[in-house]
């Protein structure tokens, strides 16, 4: 039987993964991870798929998503910048001189 506080501290430290900490004998130590509970079946399936791709567990998948997704969103170009090449390509075409009026739209929809 182990009675040495340092031995217990070592065991508690080895059991931990998620960065949560508790106090034992006046010292901080890492605690074991709590299980994830998903209330939504789709979220549970997505976390499982991500965990399989990352070759980890669902906690690792959620942690990865929480760190990488905000970074990806911050690096994404704003919508006007993404649409600029399309807008420029449309503006580069010569004008036809035709007017887009009610009659024009009616012929597109098949109305007389």
ChimeraX attribute file (.defattr): number of C-alpha atoms within 10 A of each C-alpha:
attribute: neighborCount
match mode: 1-to-1
recipient: residues
	/A:1	3
	/A:2	7
	/A:3	7
	/A:4	8
	/A:5	12
	/A:6	13
	/A:7	11
	/A:8	14
	/A:9	18
	/A:10	12
	/A:11	13
	/A:12	16
	/A:13	16
	/A:14	13
	/A:15	14
	/A:16	16
	/A:17	13
	/A:18	14
	/A:19	11
	/A:20	13
	/A:21	14
	/A:22	12
	/A:23	11
	/A:24	14
	/A:25	10
	/A:26	7
	/A:27	11
	/A:28	13
	/A:29	21
	/A:30	21
	/A:31	18
	/A:32	16
	/A:33	13
	/A:34	11
	/A:35	8
	/A:36	10
	/A:37	7
	/A:38	11
	/A:39	8
	/A:40	8
	/A:41	9
	/A:42	10
	/A:43	11
	/A:44	15
	/A:45	13
	/A:46	14
	/A:47	20
	/A:48	18
	/A:49	15
	/A:50	19
	/A:51	18
	/A:52	13
	/A:53	11
	/A:54	13
	/A:55	11
	/A:56	12
	/A:57	15
	/A:58	21
	/A:59	18
	/A:60	16
	/A:61	20
	/A:62	17
	/A:63	11
	/A:64	14
	/A:65	14
	/A:66	11
	/A:67	10
	/A:68	12
	/A:69	11
	/A:70	11
	/A:71	11
	/A:72	10
	/A:73	10
	/A:74	10
	/A:75	9
	/A:76	11
	/A:77	11
	/A:78	10
	/A:79	8
	/A:80	9
	/A:81	11
	/A:82	11
	/A:83	11
	/A:84	11
	/A:85	11
	/A:86	11
	/A:87	12
	/A:88	10
	/A:89	9
	/A:90	10
	/A:91	10
	/A:92	9
	/A:93	8
	/A:94	7
	/A:95	7
	/A:96	6
	/A:97	6
	/A:98	7
	/A:99	8
	/A:100	8
	/A:101	8
	/A:102	9
	/A:103	11
	/A:104	12
	/A:105	11
	/A:106	11
	/A:107	10
	/A:108	10
	/A:109	8
	/A:110	7
	/A:111	9
	/A:112	7
